[in-house]
Amino acid sequence: MTRLLLPVLLTAFAFDAMAQAPVAAPPERSPWGIGVAAAVSDSPYAGEGTRVIPIPLLSYEGERFYFRGVTAGWRFVDTPTFEFSALAKARFDGFDVDDDLDRGQLARNGIDADLLEDRDRGLDVGVGMEWSGRAGELQLELLTDATDRSGGQEASLQYGYPLRVGGGVLTPIAGATWWSGDLADYYYGTLREEVARGVVDYRPGAVTMPHAGVSFFRPLGTTWSLVGSLRYSHLPDAITDSPLVDPGTDGSVSMFIGVSRGFTPWWLRRR
């Protein structure tokens, strides 16, 4: 059974699509962009269910600094074929026990919800590298938890091949994301304090999640842009066997679509 998932990777994936053709595309115009988007998700966590989430889109593409929704970066190296950046990215994995999880499903999984603690969102920092050429684009990110929610690390490698289609850019992608044991244990395992209260001791350890998908970007006139993404990730047994996850889950599909408009902030407008 395939489940839909909305981790931080979804939003980051969508803004990567925007980066391939910035929303304020003409170089003589402001590098700012603003818009709205929607994501449909059905979390793998026990009983969280399907939801539609509105997401504000705000972007800025400067010579060195950039901001794309949940990701900020500073380019130390920026050439036509290679980019090296320092990164900061919000992480939206996690749950609120009372608001997000279903007590009945947790009980069927052998978990008493009253003994669980929330899994908090965090902020990751690290570095990103991108190689581009006629053969396509290769991206590598190395991140670590700066807020000490999990104390874990993440590494992701992704290849994409941009294609010009119907006035836009369609990019098939494939890659994999690795989570350290600390990261996977925090979001899909049980905590030591929970185990001390009587919850089953489950720790998935380090995991690798391969993924494939496609992103799309298309200008709409001179100021508006359409951006979207579709992505499937295979979840390893160490994740799907977690007592915090709905039985039958074996993968995740992330979907995103939004529109954005290039604009000039009021403080930059000529009076």
FIPA-562434 format. One line per field, with one value per residue (C-alpha): y, x, z; chain; residue number from 1. Coordinates in pm, whole numbers, padded with zeros to 5 digits. Each point is the difference from the previous one (the first is absolute). Example, Ala and Ser with C-alpha at 12.3 -4.5 7.8 and 13.67 -1.06 7.14 Angstrom:
BEGIN
yy <- (-00450	00344)
xx <- (01230	00137)
zz <- (00780	-00066)
chaine <- (A	A)
num <- (1	2)
END
This chain:
BEGIN
yy <- (00000	00337	00289	00371	00186	00368	00034	00297	-00175	00078	00375	-00001	-00209	00252	00295	-00184	-00001	00375	00045	-00154	00299	00275	00148	00350	-00135	00308	00116	00367	-00057	-00047	-00336	-00026	-00239	-00058	-00236	-00285	-00377	-00310	-00341	-00314	-00244	-00317	-00048	-00346	00063	-00206	00145	00348	-00020	00210	00377	00297	00256	00357	00114	00361	00037	00262	00003	00221	-00065	00230	-00015	-00200	-00034	-00177	-00091	-00256	-00054	-00233	00016	00277	-00014	00192	-00083	-00012	-00133	00074	-00093	-00113	-00366	-00012	00157	-00036	00148	00010	-00100	00036	-00199	-00040	-00358	-00074	-00370	-00096	00002	00125	-00307	00148	00180	-00224	-00363	-00242	-00162	-00301	-00076	00048	-00243	-00256	00052	-00073	00363	00197	00358	00140	-00126	00173	00340	00240	-00003	00361	00179	00122	00195	-00165	00167	-00125	00029	-00057	-00065	-00008	-00106	00084	-00054	-00162	-00330	00155	00117	-00180	00135	-00103	00128	-00075	00120	-00025	00088	00347	00001	-00332	-00143	-00328	00078	-00183	00050	-00028	-00047	00016	-00057	00082	-00002	00192	00059	00322	-00017	00287	-00095	00224	00325	-00131	-00218	-00363	-00172	-00377	-00076	-00303	-00023	-00120	00148	-00144	00061	-00069	-00225	00296	00168	-00312	-00111	00336	00027	-00368	-00175	00017	00224	-00124	00184	-00163	-00344	00068	00055	-00336	00074	-00262	00070	00063	00166	-00024	00114	00158	-00027	00078	00107	-00004	00231	00095	00268	00304	00377	00258	00373	00222	00379	00145	00329	00233	-00009	-00315	-00355	-00349	-00254	-00358	-00327	-00367	-00239	-00360	-00121	-00362	-00040	-00279	-00271	00166	00294	-00185	-00249	00283	-00017	00371	-00072	-00124	-00371	-00067	00314	-00066	00330	00366	00229	00375	00243	00376	00274	00375	00333	00284	00358	00206	00327	00296	00056	00335	00114	-00045	00176	00337	00281)
xx <- (00000	00143	-00030	00037	00261	00076	00340	00228	00130	-00327	00030	00373	-00058	-00254	00230	00280	-00231	-00044	00376	00045	-00182	-00041	-00345	00133	00165	00094	00339	-00099	-00293	-00008	00131	-00296	-00293	-00321	-00293	-00210	00011	-00180	00121	-00211	00128	-00102	00263	00146	-00037	-00274	-00341	00112	-00195	-00024	00018	00034	00252	00030	00362	00117	00275	00266	00329	00301	00289	00296	00353	00115	-00293	-00324	-00318	-00253	-00284	00151	00360	00257	00347	00320	00201	00373	00071	-00226	00120	-00193	00075	00045	-00164	00098	-00226	-00052	-00360	-00264	-00323	-00309	-00102	-00373	00018	-00163	-00340	-00215	-00131	-00339	-00071	00159	-00008	-00290	-00012	-00190	00256	00285	-00169	-00031	00374	00059	00063	-00174	-00024	00009	00357	00128	00160	-00028	00266	00103	00093	00356	00254	00279	00322	00269	00135	-00133	00183	-00131	00170	-00172	00076	-00131	-00043	-00239	00022	00140	-00080	00152	-00108	00154	-00205	00003	-00261	00082	-00283	00096	-00349	00142	00372	00009	00135	-00134	00173	-00184	00117	-00222	00039	-00227	-00016	-00185	-00208	-00167	-00366	-00289	00168	00110	00266	-00083	00266	-00013	00201	00135	00201	00023	-00010	00193	-00101	00232	-00117	-00066	-00225	-00200	-00026	-00145	-00269	-00090	00127	-00093	00189	00187	-00238	-00297	00158	00051	-00377	-00073	-00005	00160	00366	00026	00291	00021	00363	00156	-00217	00024	-00306	00026	-00232	-00107	-00225	-00038	-00012	-00148	00043	-00177	-00013	-00349	00045	00275	-00050	-00192	00135	-00140	00201	-00083	00155	-00086	00226	-00006	00229	00040	-00007	00223	-00133	00172	-00242	-00316	00035	-00010	-00290	-00054	-00086	-00322	00019	00038	00203	00285	00068	-00087	-00126	00042	-00194	00030	-00132	00020	00004	00240	00043	00316	-00033	00195	-00026	-00144	00327	00179	-00256	00087	-00199)
zz <- (00000	-00100	00243	-00069	00204	00057	00161	-00052	-00311	-00176	00037	-00064	-00314	-00126	00061	-00179	-00300	00037	00018	-00343	-00147	00263	00043	-00065	-00313	-00200	00133	-00016	00236	00376	00126	00240	-00050	00194	-00046	00135	-00028	00120	00110	00049	00259	00176	00270	00070	00373	00162	-00081	-00102	-00326	-00315	00002	-00238	00121	-00139	-00020	-00049	-00261	00057	-00184	-00047	-00239	00063	-00131	00304	00242	-00088	00184	-00129	00241	00260	-00127	00026	-00148	-00065	-00311	00063	-00351	-00296	-00348	-00310	00086	00380	00305	00367	00269	00374	00079	00269	-00043	00215	00078	00028	00087	00328	00161	00285	00183	00090	-00330	-00263	00112	00038	00343	-00129	-00272	00245	00238	-00280	-00056	00369	00104	00277	-00133	00355	00031	-00314	-00043	-00295	-00270	-00061	-00318	-00035	-00201	-00197	-00113	-00233	-00351	-00349	-00327	-00356	-00322	-00329	-00367	-00315	00184	00254	00360	00305	00348	00334	00343	00338	00298	00378	00262	00137	00257	00164	-00046	-00126	-00009	-00332	-00349	-00353	-00336	-00330	-00357	-00296	-00378	-00235	-00375	-00094	-00319	-00181	-00034	-00107	00090	00340	00161	00088	00212	00066	00315	00187	00317	00357	00350	00295	00362	00290	00283	00230	-00259	-00089	00364	00107	-00268	-00048	00312	00367	00242	00308	00232	-00177	00033	00371	00029	-00164	-00375	-00223	-00073	-00376	-00176	-00379	-00019	-00310	-00312	-00372	-00200	-00381	-00190	-00351	-00137	-00218	00045	-00234	-00043	-00255	-00034	-00031	-00178	00115	00378	00097	00021	00054	00202	00092	00106	00038	00189	00118	00280	00102	00379	00136	00231	00297	-00045	-00104	00288	00253	00248	-00073	-00367	-00160	-00092	-00372	-00070	-00242	-00176	-00018	-00275	00031	-00218	-00022	-00230	00027	-00180	00067	-00117	-00027	00189	00134	00379	00099	00160	-00336	-00214	-00146	00152)
chaine <- (A	A	A	A	A	A	A	A	A	A	A	A	A	A	A	A	A	A	A	A	A	A	A	A	A	A	A	A	A	A	A	A	A	A	A	A	A	A	A	A	A	A	A	A	A	A	A	A	A	A	A	A	A	A	A	A	A	A	A	A	A	A	A	A	A	A	A	A	A	A	A	A	A	A	A	A	A	A	A	A	A	A	A	A	A	A	A	A	A	A	A	A	A	A	A	A	A	A	A	A	A	A	A	A	A	A	A	A	A	A	A	A	A	A	A	A	A	A	A	A	A	A	A	A	A	A	A	A	A	A	A	A	A	A	A	A	A	A	A	A	A	A	A	A	A	A	A	A	A	A	A	A	A	A	A	A	A	A	A	A	A	A	A	A	A	A	A	A	A	A	A	A	A	A	A	A	A	A	A	A	A	A	A	A	A	A	A	A	A	A	A	A	A	A	A	A	A	A	A	A	A	A	A	A	A	A	A	A	A	A	A	A	A	A	A	A	A	A	A	A	A	A	A	A	A	A	A	A	A	A	A	A	A	A	A	A	A	A	A	A	A	A	A	A	A	A	A	A	A	A	A	A	A	A	A	A	A	A	A	A	A	A	A	A	A	A	A	A	A	A	A)
num <- (1	2	3	4	5	6	7	8	9	10	11	12	13	14	15	16	17	18	19	20	21	22	23	24	25	26	27	28	29	30	31	32	33	34	35	36	37	38	39	40	41	42	43	44	45	46	47	48	49	50	51	52	53	54	55	56	57	58	59	60	61	62	63	64	65	66	67	68	69	70	71	72	73	74	75	76	77	78	79	80	81	82	83	84	85	86	87	88	89	90	91	92	93	94	95	96	97	98	99	100	101	102	103	104	105	106	107	108	109	110	111	112	113	114	115	116	117	118	119	120	121	122	123	124	125	126	127	128	129	130	131	132	133	134	135	136	137	138	139	140	141	142	143	144	145	146	147	148	149	150	151	152	153	154	155	156	157	158	159	160	161	162	163	164	165	166	167	168	169	170	171	172	173	174	175	176	177	178	179	180	181	182	183	184	185	186	187	188	189	190	191	192	193	194	195	196	197	198	199	200	201	202	203	204	205	206	207	208	209	210	211	212	213	214	215	216	217	218	219	220	221	222	223	224	225	226	227	228	229	230	231	232	233	234	235	236	237	238	239	240	241	242	243	244	245	246	247	248	249	250	251	252	253	254	255	256	257	258	259	260	261	262	263	264	265	266	267	268	269	270	271)
END
